[in-house]
Amino acid sequence: MKNMDRTQKLCLAAVLCAVAVAGSLLSFPIAGSKCAPVQHMVNILCAVFLGPGYGVGAAFGASLIRNLLGLGSPMAFPGSMCGALLCALAYWKTKSIPLTLLAEVLGTAVLGGLCAYPVAVLALGQSAGEIAFYAYIIPFFISTAAGAALSGVILGALSRSGALKRQGEEV
């Protein structure tokens, strides 16, 4: 947001990180991955309100806390961080909500899914050349599509109410 100082951005990032951690209680397992759609919703909200740095930081913080609490898997790191970075860059460059939603889905499902494979090999000892597509890309796609739809509803409501324009955002 244009009018926020660093302290306000940090506080909002912390609140959104907490929402992602609490929302991970609503996760569902798919092929060895815990899918948490709320994390993807938070990534998109961070992209719109805070930008790339805070978005990736909030994604990393949420992934770390989820893993420490046993609510996530090591694959949370590449999935959430790649998605957060790509959607924040898309919003930063275009200010387009639909493109931001699509960038979150592609960043998490494709880039995050491909990056999850080496993490799985190192952290979990899995080694199968063809596992990346079925075990990570498809589950990440399902999870992030649900989160993108949820954030699309929230951002649409904020836009219709005029709340985004009052905050200096162009939607």
N, C-alpha and C positions, 0 to 999 in steps of 0.2 A: 504494500500500500504506500502511496506516495507520502502521506502525512504521518506515518509511524516512525518513531525513533527505534533505536536498537533494543532498548529495554522492552518496549511494547512488542516488538517482533519476537524477541526471545521468550516472553511470557506466552504469546499466542502459540509459538512453536511447542512450548512445554505442555500447554493445555491440549493441543492437537496430538502430541505424542502420547499423553495420558489417555486420550480418547481411543487411539489406536491400540494401546495395551489393553484397556478395558474391553474394547470391541473384539479383541482376539478370543475372548470367551465365547464368541459367536462363530468360531471357526468350524470347519468340517474337513475331514480327511479325504484326500483323493490320491490314490497311488503313492503313498509314502510321503505326501506333502500335506501340511496343514494349511488349508486355504482360509485366509482371513480377509473378507471383502472390506471390512471397515478400514484396514490399513490403506487400501487403494483409494477409498474415499478421502482419507486424511491426506494422502499424497496429492490429490487433485486440489483440495482446499488449500494446502500449503503452497502449491504452485500458483494459485490465483491470488492469495493474500500475502504471501511472503517471498516468493522467488526461489531460485535454484539452491542457493546455499543453505537456507533454513529448511527447505524441503528435504534435501538429502540428509541434513543433520537430524531432523525429526524422524525420518525413516530409519536411520542408523540407530538412534536412541530407542525407538520403539522395538526394533528387531533385537537389540541387545537386552532390553528389559524383558521382552517376551521369552527369549532364550534362557535368561537367568531364572525366570519364574517357571520354566518348564511348559510355557504356553505356545512355543514356536519351535521351529527346527532351524538348523544352520542355513537352510535355503531361504530363510526370510531375508537375509542380508542382500544377496544379489537381486532377488526379485523386487523387493521394495525400493532399494536404492536406485536401480536402473530405471524403474518406472518413475520414481520421484524426479530424477534428473531430466529424463526425456520430456515428461509432461510440463515441468517447470520451464524448460527451454522453449518448448512449443508455445506456452502461454506468453512468455516474456517477449518472444519475437512476433507473435501474431495477434495476441489478445482475443483469440477465438476459443470459446468454451468447447464446441464440438471437436475441434482439432486437439485441444488439450486432453479431452477424454480419450480420443483415439491414440494419442501419444502415450498415455498411461497404459493402455491395453497393450500396445506394441512394445513399449519399453519393458514392461513387466513380463509379458508372455514370451516374447521372442528373445530380447536381449537378456533379461533376467533368467529365463529358462535355460538359455545356452550357458550363461555364466554359472548357473547352479550346478551344472554337471561337474566341473572341476572341484567345486566346494564339496559335493557329495563324495567324490573320489577321495579327497583329502580328509574330510571330517568323518565320513561314515564308512569308508573303505569299500564303497561300491565300485565295481569296475565292469561295465558292459558298454560297448561302443554305441549301441542303439538305444540306450535307456533315456538319453536326454530328451528326445522328442516326446515320448509317451509318458515318462515319469515327471517331467517338469513343465514343458511348454504347454501341454494341454491342461493340466491342473491349474497352472498359473493363469492361463487364458480364462478359464471358468471363474476363478476367484476375482480377477481384475475386471472382468466384464460386469460382474455383479456390483463391485465397488464403484465402477465408473457410472453405472446406471443410478446408483444411490446418490452419488455426488452430483450427477446431472439434475436430479430432482431437487436437491438442496439449492444448487446454484440457480436453477430456473426460478425457484420460489424467491430467492434473494433478489434476483434481477427484476422479477415482476413487482416486488414490493418497493423497489427503488433503493434498497439497502446497499447494493454494490456501487451505484452511482454516487451515493452520499459518502462513500468511503474513497472516492476518487478512482474507482475502477471503471474501465470501459468494457462493456460486454456486448 
